[in-house]
């Protein structure tokens, strides 16, 4: 088993690194962070005729944007009832509709830009490891009644035709959700931004931002961008650029493993190209890649970066506990990425002050919410809509500092314990 400190990168040989920023540049909008939220905002603005400049400290999608499991579907890391308590019933519905819009926006972009190496595959199966047939049917009916969004209930026999595991009971199948290669998607966004005249600089960490003037100055070690608007979209890597923003999120490390190729062995366990996740609060997610030759398996989070090989072994143990027949399937590669979570578990999308915007904290459901976040910020800058205000109840809440990190890790461990208890009761 090997660890890569970048990500799974098929075809990376043709991925030429962009130059670093040098000297003085001017733009309508400067975007700090070349992850999916920053790239989406840049693309939406470039399509509207704005000049954009993206500054990325490493490579585009270098963090969790390019290292995640590739699941795209509606929803947020926060549960719907929690959102409803903070935002009210009407805005909670509007927010969920935005998440549906975000997932569809990603699919539309894959189609519009014709990204074959995104390897888009339809269908996500949300499984449960306990008896929950009535609960799942009720949720299916609620989604169709409130949002016109159709998912399918799968009983135990149907699930076990697809997943040869003693762990699973029932599932909801979402035919509108999909999974894909997020890094190749991000690369395509970058190419389209540049085709439209936008500029992307890699290896260009932002050192400070002067925001107390109409023309904001964003400085790197060798250059400066002057822009009327600045968007902070650097997620878990934001650091101290805006102290109030840094204090409002928790950087959370997530881990993913890729198995060795073993198509025939894998087929004894997983008989579908649908992506699979479970409803556990400390759950796993996985899917077949490379035409079914390998399994990409994600899960486990920590509040500090842990030695990924050790997490890889734990992920392998989880896979084997789910599919005992895969005990001899070795791990090939393990990698990690840094997400950002707010304490309220919702994205932070808003205006810091005139001309300064933030678009971050997308941990948990980042592939739909980065898309909608980037779109909403672009709409706000161009004056088209103020839909970003729907996220006002989920602002820059203090993360609790060091104690907040400890609390987050303890909460995750408690979720694992509760998940195990629920499963044993249903066994």
N, C-alpha and C positions, 0 to 999 in steps of 0.2 A: 504494500500500500504506500502510495506517495502522496505528499501534500503539495499543492500548488498555491502560491500566494497571489495568483491572479484569478483564473476561473477556467472552466472547461471551454477551450477555444478551437474548435475545428475550423480549419481554413484561416487561421490567424496569420499565416505567412504573408498573405496579401493585405494585411491590415497595417498600412503605413502610418507611423506616428506623425501627428501634426506638430508644427513648430510651436515653440513657446512665444509668448507675447514679448516683444521688444519695442521700446520707444512709445510714442504717444499715438493713441487711436481714439476715434470718436464714433459714437453710435447713438441711436435713439434709446436703445435698451441694452444694458449690460447684465448678463445672467451669470451668477456665481454658482458653479456646479454643473458638470456635464452628465448627470444622471438622467433618468427618464423624465422627471418633472421639469428639469431645466431644459432638456432637449425638446420636450413637447411645447413648453412655453415659447422657446425660440422658433420652432417650426410654425406655431400658430401666429406669432407676430410677423414672421417673414412672409407668410401667406397674405397677411394684411398690409404688406408694403412697408413695414418698419425695418430699419437697419438694426441688426442684432449682433452682439458679440458675446460668445460663451467662453468663460474662463474655467478650465478644469485643472486641478492640481496634479492629477495622474493621467489616466486615459479616459475617454468617455465611457460611461457605464462601468467604471472601475470598481465601485462599491457594490452594494446589494442590488442595484439596478441591473447589473450584468451577471450576478452570481446567484440569483434566486431560482426557485423551482419552475418558473414559467407558467403559473396558473393564472388565468384571466377570467374573472367572473364577478358578479355584483357583490356588494356588501362592504363592510368596514371591519376593522379589528374589534371595534366596540359593538356590542350586541344592540339590536334594534330597540329594546325596551330602555336601555341606558340612554341611547340617543333621544328617544321620545321624552324621557324625564327632563333632559337638559334643554332640548330645543322646542318641545311642544309637539303635539300630534301632526299638525299640518306641515311644519318644517321637517319633521322626521320623515314624512312621506316624500317630501321634495328632495331631501338628501339621498334617500334610497334610489329615487329615480335618477339622480345624478350619477350614482354608482353604476346603474344600468347603462346610462349614456356613456360613461367612461369605458366600460368593457366593449361596447359597440364601436366606440371611436378607435380603439386599438385594432379591432378586426377590420374596420373600414380603411385604416391606414395601411395595414398589411396588404389589402387588396389594391388600394389606389397606387401604392408604390411598387407593387409586384415584387414582393420579397420572398423568393422561393426558399432561401436558406433560413427563413424564420420557422419553417417546418410546422406550420399551424395544423393542429389536429383538434377536431371538435369533440366536446363532451367531457364533463367532469362528474365523477361519481362521489357523492358525499355520504360516506358510510357511518354506521354507528356500531359500537362494540357492546351494545346492551339492547334489551328489548324496548323498542320505541316506535312500534308501528302506528299507534294512534297519534302520537306526537308528530311524526313525519307527515302523515296524511293531512293533519290539521295545518301544518306549515305549508304544504303544497297548495291547499285550498285557499289559504290566506294570501299567498303570493299571486295567485290568479285573480282572486277577488279584488285585491287592493291595487295591483300593478299590471294586471293583464299579462303576467309573466308565468309561463308554463314550465313546470318541471314534472318528472315522472317518479312515482313511487315504485320501488323494487322490493319485493318480499325476500325472505331469507333464501328460498330456493333459487330465485333469479340472481341474487348477489353471488351465491356460491357456484353458479354456473360460470361466472366471470372470474371470481377470486377464490381459489382453492385454499381456504383458510378456515380454521375453526373459530376465529376471533369475531367474524362479522355476523351481524343480525340482518338489519335492513339498510336501505339507502334511498337517497333522492338523487335522481339523475338529471343533470342540467344539460340539455342538448345545445343551448345557446352559449354556454361557457366553453372555453377552449384552453389549450396549452400550446406553448411554442418555445422557440429559442430566444430568450430575451436579449441576449447580447447582440445577436445578429439583427434583431429588430432595432436596437439602439443605434447600431452602426448605420443602418439604412436611414434613420432619422437624421443622423449627422450628415450623411451625403446629400440628403434633400435640402437641409438648411443651407449647405454651401452652394448647392445648385441655384438656390433662390437668392444668393448674394450674401448670406450670413457668414460670419467668421467664427471659427472654433480654434482656440488655442489650448494645447495640452501642456502638461508640465508647467503650469502657470498658477501656482498657489497664490491666493489673494492674501496680502499681508495686512491691509487696512482699507477702510472705506471712509471717505470724507462725505458725509451726507447732509451737512448743514449749509447747503447752497443749492441753487437751482440745477447747476451742472454737477452731478455727483462725480467724484474721482475715486476710481477703484484701482488700487496699486498692487503690483506684483514686484518681485525682486528686480526685474529688468524692464518694466513697462508700466503704463498707466492707460486706463480707459476712461474717457469723459462721456457721460450719458445722462439724459434727462430722467431716466428711470433705472433702478437697479432691482433685480430679483435675486433673493437669497434662496437657493435651491440645492444646498449642499448636504442636506440630511444629517446622518450621524457623524459627518466629518466637518461640521460647521466650525467647531472650535470657538474662539473668542471674538469673532468678527463683530457680532452684536451680542453683548453680554446677556441681555434679557432673553434673546433667542436661545443662547447656549444653556441658560438656566431652565429652559422650559421643556427640554426633551431628555430622554435617556438613550444613550447609545447602546444598542443591544446587538450582540454578535449572533449570527445564525450560521448553521453548518449544513453542508450538502455532501453526499458521497455519490460516486459513480462506480458501479460494479465492473468487473471484467466481463468481456463478451461471453455469453453462454445462452444462446437463443433457445435451444431445446430444453435446458434445465429450467430456465425462466418460465417457459410455457407450461411447465407442470404446476405452476403457482398462479400466474397472472395470464388470463386469456382475453385480454382486451387492450386496445390502445387508448381507452379513456384514461384520463388522469384520475388518481384516487386520493382522497383526503378523508379524515375522520372528524367527528364532532367533538373530540376531546379538547379540553382547553389547553392541554399540553400535547397536542396531536402531531401526527406524522403526515407527510404528503409525498407522493411518489408517482412515477410514470415511466413507461418504457421509452427509450430513445434509441437512435441508430437502427431504426427498423425492427425494434424488438430484441436487439442483440444485448442491450444493457438495461439496468434499472438505475434511474436517478432518484435518490431517496433523500429527503430533507426532514429536518426536525431539530429538536434540542436548541435552546437558546441560553445564553449566559450574559451577564452584565459586564463581563470583561472577557477579552479574547483569551480563550483556552487553547491549549495545544491541540490542534485539529486532529492529529492522528488518534489521540485518545477519544475524542468525540466520534471519530470515524468508527472506532471499535464499538462504541455504544450504539451508534446508528445501525451497525451490522447486527448487534445483538437484538435490537428492536425488530429488524427485518426478519431475523430467524425466529423470534418469538411469534411473529405473525404468520410466517411461512416456514415451518420446520424443514420442509424439503429443500430449502435454499441454504442449508447450513454449510455446504461446501462451495458456495458461490463467493469468491473473494472480492474484496474491495480493491479497486484500481487507483482512484484519485479521491481526495478529500479537499474541500476548500471552504472558506468562510467569507462572510461579508458583514458590514456594519450597517444596521438599520437604525432609524430613529423612531422612538415611541414617545408620545406625550402621555402624561398620567391619565388623561381622559380617553386614551386609545383612539382618538380621532385625528385626521390630518389637521395641520396648522396651515391655513390658507388665509392670507389677509394683508392688510396694509399696516406697515410699521409706523410710517409717517409719510407725508406727501412725497411721492416719487420713490419710495422704498417699500418693497413688497417681500413677503416670505411665503414659501411654498415647500413645506417639509413635513416630517413626521408621518411617513406613509407605511410604517411597518405593519405587516399583517395582511393587507390587501392592496399592496402597492401598485400592481400593474393596472388596475382600473382607476385607482385614485390619483396616481401620478398623471394619468391622461386627463382626467377631469380637472385636476388642480392646475396643470399647465394651461388648459383652455380657459379656465375662469380668470386666471391672472392676466392672460392676454386680452380677454374681453374687457377686463377692468381698465387696463392701461389704454386701450383704444377707445374707451368710453361706451362700448356697446351695451354692456349689462353690468349690474352690480350683484350678480348671482353669488359671488364670493362671500357676500354677507351672510349667507346661510350658515357659514362655518363660524360666525361670530361667537356663539356660545362655547366654542372649543378653542379658546385663545391660548395665550402664552402663560399657562399655569406653571408655577414653580415646580420643578421636578423632585424636590426634596433633597437635593445634593447627594452626598455620599450615603446618607441614610436612605434616600430614595432608591439608590441602586441596590442596597441590601434588601430593602422591602420588595423590590421587583423580583429579585432572585428567589426570596422566600415565598413570594406569591406563586411563582412558577412551580417551585417544588411542591407547594400545597396543592396546586392544580393536578400535578402528577399523582399525588396521593389520593385525591378525590376521584380522579379518573379510574385508578386501579380499584378503588372501593366499589364504584358503580359497576365496573365490569365483573367483579367477583360476585356481586349480587345477582347479575343476569346470567351467570355461567350455568 
